[in-house]
Amino acid sequence: MRSSNQPSLITTVTLNAAIDKTYTVPSFDFNHAFRVNDMVATAGGKGINVARVAATLQHPVIATGFVAGSQGRFITEGLNREHIAHDFVEVDGESRLCITILDPAKPNEQTELLEPGPTIQPDAIQALSSKLERLAKESACMVFSGSLPKGCPADTYAQLIRNVRATNPDLRIILDTSGDALVAGLEARPFLIKPNEHEIEKLVGKPISSPDDLIDCIVTLMEQGITCVVVSLGEKGSIAGYQGKLYRVTFPPLKIVNPVGSGDSMVCGMAVAFERGNSIDDVLRLGSACGSANALMVGAGFVQPEDVERLYQLVHVEEILR
């Protein structure tokens, strides 16, 4: 547990920030014209979603990364309106637009259209690295989230993680990405990762055909130096490994509104619980409660504190004995 005079600030890093637009369209289908019943547009991107949930939980947080053009200004102005601290590097081009289409009649389905975002130049990566090194001195936890924009090599997260850890060896680092960025990022040994079932197969080079296979993969990653590995299984909950032990997390069925952003909210809940000095049971419970609470909202990265508190009481964590 951190002492009262140690920093508890969480810094979130979003290299491909976005404007998240959510359209509610009854009877949505392809090759037709539709009038949108409802539209929500917010500052988005996985790390920004983490920051928003942290602010809702009243935990100190600052968001950083890259923004570009008029859409980048929309993102930072949106964060200002939400009273979320931020310190982004401005680059040329335009930040991306990510559209989610929801049909009220199909609560477990959504259509997503994701723009690529700006191309990042090497000098911008260096500028962000310098900013992160400064923020690392003030932070207890740094969360790297989301896809890499064009121009960022696959090992960008790994290099940034090494740089901030050299500045603050005690910094707790969470990496939530996928594909080659995750494979390369593992080389920097982040504290926590949250791959899905398909991603963890790629990480360890083994197919998963049973829960035992998944558990074996989690154990392999812990043996490689990853302290906490959490694999979300959607409505089935999650399986986690922490300091050599294994846990199964379950929760009751929910009436889903929009699952987009639930993984980010889960990461935030775990990060906040770790910084509060909570036990691993509480870490997994708060993570699951935040992820579930997000699924009850239309927008990504939004939770209601009363939903988090209610769902926290319903999450069940049990150790898996092998």
Backbone bond lengths (Angstrom), bond angles and torsions (degrees), N, CA, C in turn:
res aa  C-N    CA-C-N  psi(-1)  N-CA   C-N-CA  omega(-1)  CA-C   N-CA-C  phi
1 M - - - 1.466 - - 1.524 109.30 -
2 R 1.347 116.56 139.78 1.449 120.16 179.72 1.520 110.36 -78.79
3 S 1.307 115.95 143.55 1.461 119.45 177.79 1.514 109.91 -74.22
4 S 1.329 116.45 164.12 1.464 121.54 -173.56 1.516 112.84 -64.63
5 N 1.360 117.80 -22.33 1.454 119.15 -178.35 1.530 112.38 -94.81
6 Q 1.331 118.46 4.17 1.450 121.36 175.81 1.522 109.80 -91.04
7 P 1.342 117.83 151.02 1.465 119.74 -177.91 1.520 111.75 -67.98
8 S 1.324 116.20 146.34 1.465 120.58 174.78 1.522 110.91 -120.42
9 L 1.337 117.25 8.17 1.457 121.65 -177.79 1.526 111.08 -60.98
10 I 1.326 115.42 133.50 1.458 122.19 171.95 1.522 108.02 -102.83
11 T 1.327 116.88 125.68 1.461 122.13 174.15 1.519 108.47 -105.20
12 T 1.330 117.19 128.12 1.462 120.66 177.25 1.524 108.81 -107.88
13 V 1.326 115.52 139.84 1.461 121.98 -175.77 1.527 108.86 -119.24
14 T 1.338 116.27 117.76 1.458 122.56 179.98 1.520 108.08 -121.31
15 L 1.324 117.28 102.56 1.452 120.25 -177.55 1.523 112.60 -76.87
16 N 1.327 117.46 -20.27 1.464 120.94 -178.61 1.527 109.56 -129.47
17 A 1.330 115.12 62.77 1.468 121.02 -179.00 1.529 110.68 -59.83
18 A 1.315 116.08 159.61 1.466 119.89 -172.57 1.525 110.93 -149.21
19 I 1.307 114.56 163.10 1.459 120.81 160.70 1.522 106.27 -93.78
20 D 1.310 116.46 119.18 1.465 121.13 177.36 1.522 109.12 -90.87
21 K 1.328 116.46 117.04 1.465 121.39 175.05 1.518 108.86 -111.02
22 T 1.308 115.97 127.79 1.465 121.08 178.14 1.523 108.55 -116.07
23 Y 1.328 116.33 119.61 1.463 122.50 177.54 1.528 109.45 -103.84
24 T 1.320 117.04 134.05 1.460 121.59 170.96 1.517 108.05 -102.76
25 V 1.341 116.00 115.23 1.466 121.75 -173.37 1.525 109.12 -130.98
26 P 1.342 118.66 104.38 1.468 119.88 178.43 1.530 111.57 -63.02
27 S 1.323 116.37 140.21 1.469 124.00 176.87 1.527 112.10 58.19
28 F 1.321 116.09 36.53 1.464 120.01 -178.34 1.523 110.91 -62.99
29 D 1.330 115.53 137.53 1.457 122.75 176.00 1.523 107.18 -153.48
30 F 1.318 116.65 172.80 1.455 121.03 -179.54 1.527 111.15 -87.65
31 N 1.330 114.91 157.86 1.465 122.78 174.09 1.524 112.78 65.83
32 H 1.358 116.01 33.40 1.457 121.48 175.97 1.525 108.66 -139.58
33 A 1.333 115.65 162.19 1.467 120.90 173.34 1.528 108.76 -98.94
34 F 1.339 116.68 137.27 1.463 120.99 -177.29 1.519 110.02 -133.29
35 R 1.311 115.25 147.87 1.453 121.39 168.23 1.528 108.14 -96.12
36 V 1.309 115.43 132.20 1.459 121.00 -176.89 1.523 109.16 -79.96
37 N 1.329 116.72 124.88 1.460 121.10 178.87 1.518 112.14 -70.20
38 D 1.345 115.40 -38.49 1.458 119.48 -175.34 1.524 108.44 -152.48
39 M 1.351 116.74 144.57 1.455 121.43 179.73 1.518 109.11 -137.00
40 V 1.333 116.01 134.30 1.458 122.23 175.29 1.524 107.31 -124.74
41 A 1.334 117.74 127.87 1.465 122.34 177.90 1.524 108.84 -124.07
42 T 1.331 116.30 123.34 1.466 120.77 -177.11 1.518 110.24 -139.58
43 A 1.337 115.72 162.84 1.462 120.79 169.52 1.519 107.96 -62.70
44 G 1.342 116.10 133.05 1.453 118.83 -174.72 1.514 113.42 -144.29
45 G 1.318 114.48 -167.86 1.449 122.54 -167.06 1.516 107.23 108.07
46 K 1.331 117.70 147.03 1.460 120.98 -168.32 1.526 112.82 -58.99
47 G 1.321 117.87 -44.24 1.461 119.71 -179.83 1.509 112.99 -66.92
48 I 1.324 116.80 -35.26 1.464 120.22 176.84 1.523 109.92 -66.71
49 N 1.330 117.25 -37.50 1.462 119.38 175.21 1.530 110.88 -60.84
50 V 1.331 116.40 -41.76 1.468 120.63 176.66 1.519 110.49 -59.38
51 A 1.337 116.37 -45.23 1.465 120.89 -178.92 1.526 111.49 -62.64
52 R 1.326 116.44 -39.69 1.468 119.90 -178.47 1.525 110.73 -64.40
53 V 1.320 116.72 -43.38 1.463 119.43 179.75 1.520 110.30 -66.51
54 A 1.343 117.45 -40.26 1.465 120.37 178.11 1.525 110.46 -59.90
55 A 1.337 116.63 -42.48 1.461 120.00 178.61 1.528 110.68 -63.85
56 T 1.337 116.56 -38.56 1.462 120.14 177.28 1.518 110.91 -62.81
57 L 1.338 116.46 -36.01 1.466 121.26 178.04 1.527 111.74 -81.08
58 Q 1.340 115.68 2.86 1.472 122.98 177.32 1.530 111.75 62.14
59 H 1.332 114.92 38.86 1.463 120.15 174.94 1.525 108.87 -105.56
60 P 1.323 119.35 139.74 1.470 121.37 -179.79 1.532 111.18 -59.15
61 V 1.347 116.11 129.49 1.457 120.02 -176.32 1.523 109.40 -151.87
62 I 1.326 115.91 150.08 1.454 121.76 171.56 1.524 107.84 -139.18
63 A 1.330 116.70 140.60 1.460 122.38 -178.61 1.527 109.26 -107.31
64 T 1.330 115.69 138.54 1.453 120.65 176.27 1.522 109.50 -142.79
65 G 1.332 116.18 179.12 1.457 122.24 -176.32 1.508 109.67 140.40
66 F 1.332 116.46 -146.85 1.466 121.70 179.49 1.527 110.36 -115.31
67 V 1.332 116.56 140.41 1.462 122.29 168.43 1.522 107.82 -134.09
68 A 1.342 116.02 156.81 1.460 119.90 -176.34 1.528 111.12 -148.00
69 G 1.333 116.56 139.55 1.451 123.39 169.45 1.516 114.71 65.08
70 S 1.341 114.34 -162.14 1.463 120.40 -176.98 1.521 111.40 -65.94
71 Q 1.330 117.01 -33.37 1.465 119.03 177.58 1.531 110.90 -70.72
72 G 1.317 116.05 -31.29 1.459 119.28 173.44 1.509 111.53 -64.89
73 R 1.341 116.59 -38.23 1.475 120.01 177.29 1.525 110.23 -66.38
74 F 1.332 117.19 -36.86 1.468 119.97 175.76 1.531 109.90 -59.25
75 I 1.331 116.27 -40.58 1.465 120.83 -179.24 1.529 110.64 -63.94
76 T 1.330 117.44 -50.33 1.464 119.50 -176.93 1.527 111.44 -69.41
77 E 1.333 117.38 -35.98 1.464 119.74 176.95 1.526 110.40 -66.87
78 G 1.328 116.70 -36.19 1.461 119.92 176.14 1.514 111.87 -63.70
79 L 1.329 116.65 -40.77 1.459 120.20 177.19 1.522 111.00 -65.30
80 N 1.332 116.29 -36.91 1.467 119.16 175.63 1.518 111.27 -60.08
81 R 1.338 115.99 -44.51 1.467 119.76 -179.39 1.526 111.27 -63.96
82 E 1.334 116.65 -31.35 1.464 120.61 179.58 1.531 112.46 -87.81
83 H 1.330 115.81 0.81 1.476 121.60 179.47 1.527 111.28 59.47
84 I 1.344 115.67 41.63 1.460 122.04 175.72 1.523 107.78 -105.76
85 A 1.318 117.14 119.76 1.462 121.36 -178.85 1.530 109.87 -63.64
86 H 1.338 116.09 144.29 1.473 119.49 -179.15 1.519 110.01 -152.98
87 D 1.332 115.15 158.31 1.460 122.38 179.74 1.527 107.49 -155.91
88 F 1.343 116.46 80.44 1.456 122.02 -174.26 1.525 111.75 -94.22
89 V 1.322 115.39 157.27 1.463 122.66 169.88 1.527 107.48 -93.16
90 E 1.336 116.98 125.06 1.463 120.83 179.07 1.522 109.64 -87.44
91 V 1.336 115.92 132.79 1.461 121.80 -179.53 1.521 109.30 -126.90
92 D 1.343 115.63 169.68 1.463 120.64 178.87 1.527 110.65 -73.29
93 G 1.347 115.29 157.36 1.458 120.86 178.24 1.514 111.42 100.48
94 E 1.315 116.41 -153.07 1.457 122.93 -179.27 1.519 110.97 -134.01
95 S 1.310 116.35 132.31 1.462 119.84 170.56 1.519 109.35 -60.64
96 R 1.287 115.97 155.63 1.458 120.43 -171.41 1.520 113.29 -83.85
97 L 1.307 113.79 164.35 1.462 123.28 173.46 1.517 107.82 -114.04
98 C 1.328 117.24 129.61 1.464 122.72 178.00 1.525 108.36 -119.69
99 I 1.325 115.58 120.68 1.465 121.41 -174.63 1.527 109.90 -110.05
100 T 1.326 115.70 130.12 1.467 122.22 173.18 1.522 108.40 -115.83
101 I 1.324 116.09 129.36 1.463 121.43 179.32 1.521 108.60 -110.66
102 L 1.331 115.45 122.32 1.459 121.83 -179.43 1.526 110.10 -112.34
103 D 1.311 115.66 140.50 1.462 122.49 173.61 1.526 107.06 -115.50
104 P 1.359 118.75 116.01 1.473 120.53 -177.64 1.527 113.82 -54.82
105 A 1.340 116.87 -25.89 1.464 119.92 -179.12 1.528 112.21 -79.53
106 K 1.345 116.85 -11.21 1.469 120.92 -178.58 1.526 108.41 -129.10
107 P 1.335 117.64 73.55 1.472 120.83 -171.63 1.523 114.62 -65.15
108 N 1.324 118.18 -19.91 1.462 120.43 -178.70 1.524 112.72 -99.00
109 E 1.335 116.40 11.62 1.458 120.51 -179.56 1.527 109.45 -126.15
110 Q 1.334 115.61 147.80 1.453 120.73 173.67 1.520 108.82 -153.51
111 T 1.319 116.18 150.28 1.458 122.31 176.56 1.519 108.01 -110.78
112 E 1.340 116.10 131.24 1.454 120.11 -178.20 1.527 110.28 -121.74
113 L 1.335 116.17 135.75 1.462 123.80 175.22 1.522 106.87 -121.09
114 L 1.332 116.96 116.29 1.459 121.68 -171.16 1.532 109.75 -119.08
115 E 1.327 117.23 115.08 1.456 121.26 176.40 1.528 109.95 -72.30
116 P 1.355 117.98 159.78 1.474 119.75 -177.12 1.522 114.56 -77.31
117 G 1.330 119.07 -29.19 1.459 120.67 -177.68 1.522 112.23 88.12
118 P 1.343 117.71 -177.08 1.467 121.94 -175.56 1.532 111.84 -75.55
119 T 1.331 114.82 164.02 1.462 121.54 172.53 1.521 108.34 -92.35
120 I 1.315 116.40 127.02 1.465 121.85 -174.93 1.530 109.85 -95.68
121 Q 1.334 116.03 128.71 1.460 121.93 179.66 1.534 110.45 -88.30
122 P 1.341 117.48 156.98 1.471 120.48 -179.07 1.525 114.36 -56.13
123 D 1.349 117.95 -36.02 1.467 119.07 -179.76 1.523 111.49 -67.12
124 A 1.348 117.10 -30.65 1.469 120.24 177.18 1.528 110.51 -70.36
125 I 1.328 116.84 -38.68 1.467 119.77 176.94 1.523 109.96 -62.07
126 Q 1.329 116.61 -41.19 1.460 120.18 178.81 1.525 111.05 -65.93
127 A 1.334 116.79 -38.86 1.470 120.35 178.77 1.530 110.33 -63.62
128 L 1.323 116.39 -41.19 1.466 119.10 178.37 1.519 110.43 -67.52
129 S 1.328 117.17 -40.53 1.456 120.06 179.44 1.528 110.80 -58.63
130 S 1.327 117.06 -42.22 1.462 120.77 178.52 1.523 110.88 -64.35
131 K 1.328 116.26 -40.09 1.470 120.77 178.49 1.533 110.55 -64.38
132 L 1.330 116.65 -42.14 1.464 119.97 -179.64 1.525 111.63 -66.16
133 E 1.324 116.77 -36.30 1.459 119.38 177.81 1.528 110.43 -62.96
134 R 1.326 116.81 -37.62 1.471 119.91 176.52 1.523 110.44 -67.92
135 L 1.337 116.85 -45.14 1.462 120.40 -179.39 1.524 111.54 -66.41
136 A 1.333 117.10 -30.21 1.462 120.55 -179.81 1.522 111.37 -61.71
137 K 1.324 117.40 -31.94 1.457 120.82 179.89 1.526 111.89 -67.44
138 E 1.353 116.08 -23.77 1.457 120.96 -176.36 1.534 111.93 -101.79
139 S 1.330 117.74 -6.08 1.460 121.87 -168.69 1.519 112.23 -109.39
140 A 1.324 114.87 155.12 1.465 122.00 171.65 1.515 110.83 -100.89
141 C 1.338 116.41 -26.80 1.464 121.88 -175.45 1.514 108.90 -143.27
142 M 1.327 116.76 140.41 1.455 121.77 175.42 1.521 107.95 -128.96
143 V 1.335 115.73 127.03 1.461 122.14 -176.52 1.522 108.81 -111.74
144 F 1.323 116.18 116.25 1.466 122.40 176.24 1.525 107.53 -99.22
145 S 1.334 116.74 119.31 1.470 120.02 -171.55 1.517 112.00 -133.87
146 G 1.324 115.38 140.48 1.448 121.08 166.43 1.515 114.83 100.30
147 S 1.323 114.32 -178.45 1.453 122.05 -177.28 1.524 110.73 -75.93
148 L 1.328 115.41 160.96 1.455 121.10 174.99 1.533 109.25 -88.80
149 P 1.324 118.06 132.80 1.462 119.46 175.48 1.522 111.07 -72.74
150 K 1.320 115.70 167.87 1.465 120.55 176.92 1.528 109.31 -58.26
151 G 1.326 115.52 141.59 1.448 120.75 179.86 1.514 113.95 96.54
152 C 1.324 117.55 -15.86 1.468 121.11 179.66 1.530 109.45 -95.33
153 P 1.326 118.60 119.11 1.470 120.15 178.15 1.526 111.43 -61.64
154 A 1.322 116.30 162.05 1.466 120.80 -177.29 1.520 112.37 -60.20
155 D 1.348 116.82 -28.11 1.470 119.36 -177.59 1.533 113.11 -92.27
156 T 1.334 117.32 16.93 1.472 120.25 -177.87 1.522 111.67 -59.17
157 Y 1.329 117.35 -47.75 1.468 119.50 179.51 1.529 110.69 -61.21
158 A 1.317 116.63 -42.36 1.461 119.82 -178.97 1.528 110.80 -60.05
159 Q 1.333 116.37 -43.87 1.464 119.63 -179.59 1.526 111.34 -66.56
160 L 1.332 117.19 -42.34 1.464 120.09 179.20 1.528 110.78 -63.96
161 I 1.328 116.56 -40.31 1.472 120.46 179.61 1.526 110.37 -63.27
162 R 1.315 116.84 -44.43 1.474 119.57 179.06 1.528 111.00 -60.84
163 N 1.330 116.22 -40.49 1.466 119.93 -177.47 1.527 111.78 -66.09
164 V 1.339 117.02 -44.65 1.469 118.33 -177.87 1.522 111.14 -72.43
165 R 1.323 116.37 -32.06 1.465 118.44 178.25 1.530 110.74 -68.51
166 A 1.325 117.17 -32.98 1.462 119.79 176.31 1.525 110.72 -65.37
167 T 1.333 116.68 -31.32 1.462 121.52 177.84 1.521 111.57 -76.81
168 N 1.339 116.14 -40.20 1.465 121.05 -177.75 1.529 108.96 -139.28
169 P 1.332 117.55 91.21 1.475 120.44 -177.01 1.520 113.80 -60.33
170 D 1.346 118.11 -21.73 1.466 121.23 -178.70 1.524 112.77 -86.55
171 L 1.312 117.70 -2.19 1.462 121.57 -176.35 1.527 110.60 -64.29
172 R 1.334 116.62 127.40 1.461 121.34 176.03 1.527 107.79 -84.36
173 I 1.319 117.11 121.62 1.468 121.35 -172.33 1.523 110.01 -114.35
174 I 1.322 115.65 127.33 1.461 123.30 177.86 1.524 108.22 -114.23
175 L 1.316 116.83 131.69 1.466 122.02 178.81 1.518 108.82 -121.07
176 D 1.337 116.07 119.23 1.466 121.73 -179.82 1.522 108.26 -127.60
177 T 1.317 115.42 86.80 1.459 121.45 178.87 1.516 107.89 -143.24
178 S 1.334 117.71 -165.75 1.461 120.17 -175.90 1.524 109.72 -149.47
179 G 1.324 115.30 174.68 1.458 120.81 173.70 1.516 112.95 63.93
180 D 1.338 114.35 -147.42 1.460 120.06 -176.92 1.523 112.01 -63.04
181 A 1.329 117.57 -30.44 1.469 120.35 179.25 1.519 111.01 -64.15
182 L 1.328 116.93 -36.71 1.466 120.67 177.90 1.520 110.85 -72.98
183 V 1.331 117.17 -43.69 1.464 120.72 179.10 1.529 110.02 -58.05
184 A 1.347 116.33 -47.56 1.463 119.89 179.63 1.522 111.32 -68.63
185 G 1.333 116.50 -36.73 1.458 120.77 -178.56 1.512 113.57 -63.37
186 L 1.342 117.16 -29.33 1.467 120.73 179.36 1.520 112.03 -60.95
187 E 1.335 116.36 -27.27 1.468 119.91 -179.02 1.522 111.47 -62.70
188 A 1.343 116.74 -24.56 1.467 120.67 179.29 1.527 112.10 -88.88
189 R 1.323 118.00 1.31 1.456 124.24 175.78 1.536 113.54 53.26
190 P 1.335 117.39 64.74 1.462 118.96 173.59 1.525 110.84 -63.78
191 F 1.310 116.36 160.04 1.469 122.10 179.97 1.519 110.86 -68.88
192 L 1.344 117.28 -42.61 1.466 121.92 -174.22 1.514 109.50 -137.19
193 I 1.324 116.34 138.33 1.465 122.23 170.39 1.527 108.20 -130.18
194 K 1.349 115.58 157.72 1.469 120.11 -178.87 1.537 109.90 -135.12
195 P 1.331 116.71 68.00 1.469 119.02 178.57 1.524 111.28 -76.23
196 N 1.345 115.78 158.87 1.462 118.03 170.12 1.524 108.56 -91.69
197 E 1.329 116.39 -177.34 1.466 119.91 -174.73 1.528 112.15 -61.76
198 H 1.341 116.73 -38.33 1.461 120.01 -178.64 1.524 110.77 -71.66
199 E 1.324 116.64 -39.06 1.455 120.15 -179.13 1.523 111.87 -67.18
200 I 1.331 116.65 -38.07 1.463 118.83 -177.54 1.533 110.46 -69.50
201 E 1.330 117.94 -29.39 1.464 120.39 173.13 1.522 110.72 -59.34
202 K 1.346 115.61 -44.60 1.463 120.17 -179.52 1.520 111.47 -67.16
203 L 1.325 116.37 -35.16 1.461 120.02 -177.09 1.521 112.44 -66.78
204 V 1.320 116.81 -38.92 1.471 119.70 -175.76 1.526 112.59 -104.96
205 G 1.334 117.07 -7.70 1.463 120.11 177.87 1.504 114.44 71.04
206 K 1.352 116.90 28.09 1.458 121.28 179.41 1.525 109.57 -129.01
207 P 1.341 118.04 139.28 1.468 119.51 175.02 1.525 111.09 -72.67
208 I 1.325 116.59 149.65 1.464 121.70 177.94 1.523 108.79 -112.88
209 S 1.324 116.48 117.23 1.468 120.94 179.36 1.516 112.33 -123.66
210 S 1.353 116.52 -0.61 1.463 119.55 -179.09 1.527 109.06 -156.80
211 P 1.344 117.68 163.33 1.472 119.89 175.59 1.529 112.72 -57.22
212 D 1.336 117.25 -34.29 1.466 119.93 178.62 1.529 111.23 -64.59
213 D 1.346 116.14 -37.29 1.468 119.58 177.04 1.527 110.29 -62.73
214 L 1.335 116.13 -42.42 1.461 120.36 179.61 1.528 110.61 -62.88
215 I 1.313 116.23 -43.27 1.466 120.84 178.90 1.529 110.46 -62.31
216 D 1.337 116.83 -41.32 1.460 120.25 178.35 1.531 110.72 -60.90
217 C 1.334 116.82 -39.05 1.462 120.83 179.61 1.535 110.79 -66.41
218 I 1.321 116.91 -40.60 1.460 120.51 178.33 1.524 110.04 -63.55
219 V 1.326 116.62 -42.29 1.464 120.66 178.65 1.529 110.14 -62.16
220 T 1.316 116.58 -41.86 1.467 120.57 179.49 1.522 111.06 -59.51
221 L 1.344 117.43 -43.55 1.458 121.00 179.95 1.520 111.37 -66.91
222 M 1.324 117.78 -38.40 1.462 119.35 176.46 1.522 110.51 -63.95
223 E 1.329 116.44 -39.00 1.468 119.93 178.64 1.518 111.82 -65.92
224 Q 1.335 116.79 -22.46 1.461 121.24 177.53 1.524 112.64 -83.80
225 G 1.327 117.48 -1.05 1.452 120.20 174.82 1.511 116.05 109.26
226 I 1.347 118.44 7.81 1.469 121.61 176.60 1.529 107.35 -90.32
227 T 1.316 117.37 114.74 1.467 121.27 -174.02 1.521 112.25 -64.26
228 C 1.337 116.99 -41.87 1.473 121.52 -175.08 1.525 109.75 -132.63
229 V 1.316 116.34 124.21 1.461 123.32 178.47 1.519 107.53 -124.19
230 V 1.323 116.96 120.98 1.463 121.42 -178.61 1.523 108.34 -122.73
231 V 1.323 116.59 122.90 1.457 121.97 179.75 1.527 108.27 -112.70
232 S 1.329 115.36 112.48 1.458 120.18 179.68 1.524 109.90 -77.71
233 L 1.332 115.72 137.05 1.464 121.98 179.70 1.526 111.04 -115.83
234 G 1.338 116.72 24.02 1.459 120.83 179.29 1.516 111.98 66.50
235 E 1.325 115.52 -128.70 1.460 120.29 -178.07 1.534 112.51 -65.85
236 K 1.342 116.75 -16.99 1.463 120.32 179.89 1.523 112.47 -83.50
237 G 1.336 117.61 -1.55 1.451 120.80 179.21 1.513 111.89 96.70
238 S 1.312 117.87 -131.53 1.460 121.24 -179.21 1.522 109.61 -159.98
239 I 1.319 114.29 162.70 1.465 121.80 171.24 1.521 106.72 -123.00
240 A 1.324 116.47 133.93 1.451 120.73 -174.77 1.514 111.04 -131.11
241 G 1.310 114.52 151.21 1.448 121.67 170.68 1.509 109.31 -122.89
242 Y 1.334 116.63 137.10 1.462 120.92 179.89 1.526 109.63 -146.75
243 Q 1.312 114.90 120.94 1.471 121.35 178.63 1.532 112.04 49.08
244 G 1.322 115.23 43.72 1.461 120.86 174.95 1.513 115.58 88.26
245 K 1.339 118.02 -11.64 1.460 121.05 178.90 1.527 110.43 -101.69
246 L 1.335 116.33 159.19 1.459 122.54 -175.21 1.523 110.44 -121.26
247 Y 1.344 115.47 146.04 1.459 120.59 -175.73 1.528 109.91 -140.22
248 R 1.328 114.88 144.05 1.464 121.48 172.58 1.525 107.96 -110.87
249 V 1.346 116.16 131.62 1.462 122.04 -177.53 1.522 108.66 -118.46
250 T 1.333 116.96 125.86 1.461 121.18 178.65 1.522 109.68 -131.94
251 F 1.339 114.91 157.72 1.462 120.77 177.21 1.526 108.52 -149.87
252 P 1.337 118.02 159.24 1.471 120.53 -175.91 1.525 111.68 -70.04
253 P 1.345 117.86 161.27 1.468 121.23 178.96 1.527 111.18 -59.71
254 L 1.339 115.33 147.33 1.454 121.44 -179.73 1.523 110.12 -124.96
255 K 1.316 116.10 156.28 1.457 121.19 172.85 1.527 107.13 -89.12
256 I 1.332 116.25 96.26 1.456 122.44 -171.54 1.531 110.76 -72.16
257 V 1.338 115.55 135.72 1.463 121.79 172.80 1.525 109.53 -102.16
258 N 1.333 117.36 -52.08 1.463 122.32 179.86 1.530 108.66 -156.18
259 P 1.332 118.49 112.59 1.462 119.90 -177.98 1.522 114.15 -79.78
260 V 1.344 118.37 -8.58 1.459 120.30 -177.87 1.532 109.63 -63.74
261 G 1.304 116.54 127.49 1.463 121.47 -177.93 1.510 114.03 95.98
262 S 1.327 117.24 -5.99 1.470 119.26 -178.54 1.524 111.88 -66.45
263 G 1.332 116.97 -38.12 1.454 119.45 177.26 1.519 112.48 -63.52
264 D 1.332 116.45 -39.22 1.468 120.72 177.66 1.525 110.50 -65.56
265 S 1.319 115.62 -42.07 1.464 120.05 179.17 1.521 110.97 -64.46
266 M 1.331 115.91 -37.14 1.467 120.21 176.71 1.527 110.61 -63.29
267 V 1.326 116.34 -44.93 1.470 120.22 177.90 1.521 110.35 -58.69
268 C 1.326 116.45 -42.95 1.465 119.84 -179.82 1.520 111.15 -61.90
269 G 1.326 117.01 -46.60 1.460 119.71 -179.51 1.516 111.61 -57.88
270 M 1.328 116.73 -41.14 1.462 119.95 179.06 1.520 111.03 -67.81
271 A 1.336 116.74 -42.86 1.473 120.02 179.84 1.518 111.04 -60.96
272 V 1.328 116.81 -45.47 1.467 120.92 -179.60 1.526 110.44 -63.29
273 A 1.325 116.83 -43.99 1.472 119.98 -178.69 1.525 111.07 -64.07
274 F 1.332 117.05 -40.62 1.467 119.26 176.00 1.524 110.86 -60.60
275 E 1.339 117.26 -42.93 1.468 119.69 -178.16 1.526 111.89 -71.14
276 R 1.300 117.47 -21.79 1.468 120.85 174.26 1.525 111.83 -79.45
277 G 1.329 116.31 -7.03 1.460 120.15 -179.00 1.511 113.46 79.97
278 N 1.333 117.61 22.80 1.459 121.07 -176.86 1.530 112.07 -75.67
279 S 1.333 115.36 163.10 1.465 121.26 175.83 1.519 109.33 -70.12
280 I 1.343 116.64 164.05 1.458 120.35 179.10 1.528 110.92 -62.34
281 D 1.335 118.37 -34.28 1.469 120.07 175.35 1.526 110.81 -57.85
282 D 1.329 116.32 -46.18 1.460 120.18 -179.30 1.525 111.28 -69.42
283 V 1.327 116.88 -35.36 1.464 120.72 176.72 1.524 110.09 -58.67
284 L 1.328 116.51 -48.64 1.460 120.67 -178.03 1.529 111.50 -70.02
285 R 1.318 116.75 -34.40 1.466 119.79 178.95 1.531 111.20 -68.44
286 L 1.340 116.93 -45.09 1.466 118.70 -179.77 1.527 110.37 -68.04
287 G 1.334 117.25 -37.97 1.457 119.23 176.42 1.520 112.08 -59.53
288 S 1.325 116.44 -48.08 1.465 120.40 179.64 1.527 111.98 -65.34
289 A 1.326 116.77 -38.60 1.469 120.33 179.14 1.523 110.92 -63.52
290 C 1.334 117.19 -42.09 1.472 120.18 179.73 1.527 110.87 -67.96
291 G 1.347 116.96 -42.69 1.456 119.57 177.66 1.517 112.31 -61.52
292 S 1.319 116.51 -41.67 1.469 120.60 178.99 1.523 111.16 -68.57
293 A 1.325 116.90 -40.12 1.467 120.41 179.95 1.516 111.07 -63.18
294 N 1.340 117.57 -36.23 1.458 121.03 177.37 1.531 111.38 -62.16
295 A 1.342 116.31 -38.26 1.464 120.62 -177.74 1.523 112.54 -66.23
296 L 1.333 117.41 -14.02 1.466 121.37 178.48 1.524 111.97 -88.06
297 M 1.344 117.37 -4.00 1.458 122.54 -175.98 1.525 110.54 -109.75
298 V 1.344 116.63 156.48 1.460 120.64 177.85 1.523 111.08 -73.10
299 G 1.337 117.81 -44.67 1.452 122.00 -176.13 1.515 112.82 -85.04
300 A 1.341 116.26 152.17 1.461 121.61 178.56 1.519 110.42 -79.46
301 G 1.333 115.90 135.88 1.450 120.20 177.87 1.514 113.92 80.40
302 F 1.319 116.86 22.26 1.465 121.07 177.49 1.529 108.75 -116.63
303 V 1.311 116.23 134.47 1.459 121.46 173.37 1.519 108.63 -137.95
304 Q 1.319 115.40 154.07 1.453 121.24 172.49 1.518 107.96 -101.16
305 P 1.340 118.73 128.37 1.465 119.91 -177.92 1.520 113.51 -54.15
306 E 1.328 116.88 -36.20 1.466 118.76 -179.17 1.535 111.04 -68.86
307 D 1.363 116.99 -32.86 1.466 119.31 175.37 1.526 110.51 -67.07
308 V 1.338 116.19 -42.67 1.470 119.94 179.44 1.519 110.16 -59.80
309 E 1.317 116.75 -45.62 1.465 120.51 -178.39 1.525 111.09 -64.09
310 R 1.340 116.40 -42.56 1.471 120.29 -178.94 1.531 110.70 -66.25
311 L 1.344 116.64 -45.48 1.454 120.60 -177.17 1.526 112.02 -70.51
312 Y 1.324 116.44 -31.36 1.464 120.61 177.62 1.527 110.92 -55.44
313 Q 1.323 116.24 -38.29 1.463 120.84 -179.24 1.530 112.27 -71.08
314 L 1.339 117.24 -17.94 1.463 121.37 -175.65 1.520 113.28 -98.01
315 V 1.332 116.59 -13.22 1.477 120.02 -178.78 1.533 108.87 -74.52
316 H 1.317 115.49 137.64 1.472 121.10 179.65 1.522 109.25 -116.62
317 V 1.324 117.27 127.84 1.466 122.83 178.30 1.526 108.25 -120.63
318 E 1.327 116.40 128.05 1.455 120.56 176.39 1.517 109.60 -133.18
319 E 1.325 116.35 142.43 1.455 119.91 177.17 1.522 109.55 -75.52
320 I 1.323 115.65 138.91 1.457 121.73 176.82 1.516 107.78 -93.38
321 L 1.319 116.17 118.82 1.455 121.13 179.78 1.516 109.13 -97.24
322 R 1.311 116.53 130.21 1.476 120.66 -176.98 1.518 110.14 -109.15
